[in-house]
Amino acid sequence: MSDLKTLITDLASRYHQDTIEIRRHLHQHPELSKQEEKTAAYICEVLGRYGIPHKNGVGGFGVVGLIEGKNPAHRCIGLRADMDALPVIEQNDLTYASLEKGKMHACGHDVHMSSLLGTARILNELKGQFEGTVKLMFQPSEESYPGGAIEMINEGVLEKPDVWVVLGQHVMPTLDAGTVGFNPGPDMASTDEIYLTVKGKGGHAAVPQLVVDPIVIAAHIITALQQIVSRNADPGTPTVLSFGRIIGEGRTNIIPNEVNIDGTVRTYDEAWRKEVHKRVESIATSIATGMGGSCEVRIAHGYPYLHNDEELTVQLQSLATEYLGEENVIELEKRMTAEDFAYFAQRVPSCLYRLGVKNEERGINSFLHSPTFDVDEKSLETGSGLMAWLTINLLAKD
């Protein structure tokens, strides 16, 4: 396999500058969830340039390409990259900074897409050297519910041909460019959004006996709900219950009629996840009623927790070590962030691994979703070459 490794590393290096240009174009032209029409058209243009058959409009603006090697029916591997950007105002002084005001690829999806296109180019050139089929899945709307993954699945992206395993990679700004990270088993949490509307009776702050204060009720609810994690959750099951938005449109001397509270709950156990929903509703409504008000509870059911198939992930980690060297392959811990890649992992064995993008010396170290997020573009060469290496080797496995 040493010849194959040399071949792939040479191609990744040769195409690196082209992959950089693709990434920079995508970075300059970000589109939000469910709006990725021009992004999809650009991906189709690049795939057409590479001579890769593809179709558009899968699960929204999703794009699916197909690379057939020898004996295409042998098995099919799905490779996934997400497409959407975030409503963030970029603060980087770059020649390729976002040209779309208030929109930015602050989560690295431009890297995911360009890296997968680089992988596709390599695999298409080497398709005479492997058996099986590679399905390229460019997925829209990862950043907003219900997520583009489930919509593509519902439209048959894992069928015709049936996908055997799915691989994906996600940028990680705490890992140096040139490195990757793996975590077998539970990897990312489920995520649900909580919306509470606490209703009381507003009035003048100087006569509290004449009002039902939703501010005070809301404060009691928020404090009480924290006990779900501290006193009800199994300490061995990671659980997060956080509130990030509280709106009470009163004034210093005006008590409002209602308060709106928005938050998130995340965990790794689906049964406990449902139980948390019940406890949130029970505690919030009973406290509000007991204090003379009421509370409407709405929980938006988000992504399930992500489970990286253990056997597959261990195989990939070993293969990555062969490709990059042991010092460049990191073992990671589980995280409380979420990803709709989890829907693929519910259907077929899957793995989402991390691609290092940090360069401390150049000041490239901002975290995801920040207005100064950027990547060391060396990561594109690592990402495109490694995914090609992993794909060909998996297809060759018995």
Secondary structure in CASP SS format (residue, H / E / C, confidence):
PFRMAT SS
TARGET T0000
AUTHOR 0000-0000-0000
METHOD secondary structure of the structure
MODEL  1
M C 1.00
S H 1.00
D H 1.00
L H 1.00
K H 1.00
T H 1.00
L H 1.00
I H 1.00
T H 1.00
D H 1.00
L H 1.00
A H 1.00
S H 1.00
R H 1.00
Y C 1.00
H H 1.00
Q H 1.00
D H 1.00
T H 1.00
I H 1.00
E H 1.00
I H 1.00
R H 1.00
R H 1.00
H H 1.00
L H 1.00
H H 1.00
Q H 1.00
H C 1.00
P C 1.00
E C 1.00
L C 1.00
S C 1.00
K C 1.00
Q C 1.00
E C 1.00
E H 1.00
K H 1.00
T H 1.00
A H 1.00
A H 1.00
Y H 1.00
I H 1.00
C H 1.00
E H 1.00
V H 1.00
L H 1.00
G H 1.00
R H 1.00
Y H 1.00
G C 1.00
I C 1.00
P C 1.00
H E 1.00
K E 1.00
N E 1.00
G E 1.00
V E 1.00
G C 1.00
G C 1.00
F C 1.00
G E 1.00
V E 1.00
V E 1.00
G E 1.00
L E 1.00
I E 1.00
E E 1.00
G C 1.00
K E 1.00
N C 1.00
P C 1.00
A C 1.00
H C 1.00
R C 1.00
C E 1.00
I E 1.00
G E 1.00
L E 1.00
R E 1.00
A E 1.00
D E 1.00
M C 1.00
D C 1.00
A C 1.00
L E 1.00
P C 1.00
V C 1.00
I C 1.00
E C 1.00
Q C 1.00
N C 1.00
D C 1.00
L C 1.00
T C 1.00
Y C 1.00
A C 1.00
S C 1.00
L C 1.00
E C 1.00
K C 1.00
G C 1.00
K C 1.00
M E 1.00
H C 1.00
A C 1.00
C C 1.00
G C 1.00
H H 1.00
D H 1.00
V H 1.00
H H 1.00
M H 1.00
S H 1.00
S H 1.00
L H 1.00
L H 1.00
G H 1.00
T H 1.00
A H 1.00
R H 1.00
I H 1.00
L H 1.00
N H 1.00
E H 1.00
L C 1.00
K H 1.00
G H 1.00
Q H 1.00
F C 1.00
E E 1.00
G C 1.00
T E 1.00
V E 1.00
K E 1.00
L E 1.00
M E 1.00
F E 1.00
Q E 1.00
P C 1.00
S C 1.00
E C 1.00
E C 1.00
S C 1.00
Y C 1.00
P C 1.00
G C 1.00
G H 1.00
A H 1.00
I H 1.00
E H 1.00
M H 1.00
I H 1.00
N H 1.00
E C 1.00
G C 1.00
V C 1.00
L C 1.00
E C 1.00
K C 1.00
P C 1.00
D C 1.00
V C 1.00
W C 1.00
V E 1.00
V E 1.00
L E 1.00
G E 1.00
Q E 1.00
H E 1.00
V E 1.00
M E 1.00
P E 1.00
T E 1.00
L E 1.00
D E 1.00
A C 1.00
G C 1.00
T C 1.00
V E 1.00
G E 1.00
F E 1.00
N C 1.00
P C 1.00
G E 1.00
P E 1.00
D E 1.00
M E 1.00
A C 1.00
S C 1.00
T C 1.00
D E 1.00
E E 1.00
I E 1.00
Y E 1.00
L E 1.00
T E 1.00
V E 1.00
K E 1.00
G C 1.00
K E 1.00
G C 1.00
G E 1.00
H E 1.00
A C 1.00
A C 1.00
V C 1.00
P H 1.00
Q H 1.00
L H 1.00
V C 1.00
V E 1.00
D C 1.00
P H 1.00
I H 1.00
V H 1.00
I H 1.00
A H 1.00
A H 1.00
H H 1.00
I H 1.00
I H 1.00
T H 1.00
A H 1.00
L H 1.00
Q H 1.00
Q H 1.00
I H 1.00
V H 1.00
S H 1.00
R H 1.00
N H 1.00
A C 1.00
D C 1.00
P C 1.00
G C 1.00
T C 1.00
P C 1.00
T E 1.00
V E 1.00
L E 1.00
S E 1.00
F E 1.00
G E 1.00
R E 1.00
I E 1.00
I E 1.00
G C 1.00
E C 1.00
G C 1.00
R E 1.00
T C 1.00
N C 1.00
I E 1.00
I E 1.00
P C 1.00
N C 1.00
E E 1.00
V E 1.00
N E 1.00
I E 1.00
D E 1.00
G E 1.00
T E 1.00
V E 1.00
R E 1.00
T E 1.00
Y C 1.00
D C 1.00
E H 1.00
A H 1.00
W H 1.00
R H 1.00
K H 1.00
E H 1.00
V H 1.00
H H 1.00
K H 1.00
R H 1.00
V H 1.00
E H 1.00
S H 1.00
I H 1.00
A H 1.00
T H 1.00
S H 1.00
I H 1.00
A H 1.00
T H 1.00
G H 1.00
M C 1.00
G C 1.00
G C 1.00
S E 1.00
C E 1.00
E E 1.00
V E 1.00
R E 1.00
I E 1.00
A E 1.00
H C 1.00
G C 1.00
Y C 1.00
P C 1.00
Y C 1.00
L E 1.00
H E 1.00
N E 1.00
D C 1.00
E H 1.00
E H 1.00
L H 1.00
T H 1.00
V H 1.00
Q H 1.00
L H 1.00
Q H 1.00
S H 1.00
L H 1.00
A H 1.00
T H 1.00
E H 1.00
Y H 1.00
L H 1.00
G C 1.00
E H 1.00
E H 1.00
N H 1.00
V E 1.00
I E 1.00
E E 1.00
L C 1.00
E C 1.00
K C 1.00
R E 1.00
M C 1.00
T C 1.00
A C 1.00
E C 1.00
D C 1.00
F C 1.00
A H 1.00
Y H 1.00
F H 1.00
A H 1.00
Q H 1.00
R H 1.00
V C 1.00
P C 1.00
S E 1.00
C E 1.00
L E 1.00
Y E 1.00
R E 1.00
L E 1.00
G E 1.00
V E 1.00
K E 1.00
N E 1.00
E H 1.00
E H 1.00
R H 1.00
G C 1.00
I E 1.00
N C 1.00
S C 1.00
F C 1.00
L C 1.00
H C 1.00
S C 1.00
P C 1.00
T C 1.00
F C 1.00
D C 1.00
V C 1.00
D C 1.00
E C 1.00
K H 1.00
S H 1.00
L H 1.00
E H 1.00
T H 1.00
G H 1.00
S H 1.00
G H 1.00
L H 1.00
M H 1.00
A H 1.00
W H 1.00
L H 1.00
T H 1.00
I H 1.00
N H 1.00
L H 1.00
L H 1.00
A H 1.00
K C 1.00
D C 1.00
END
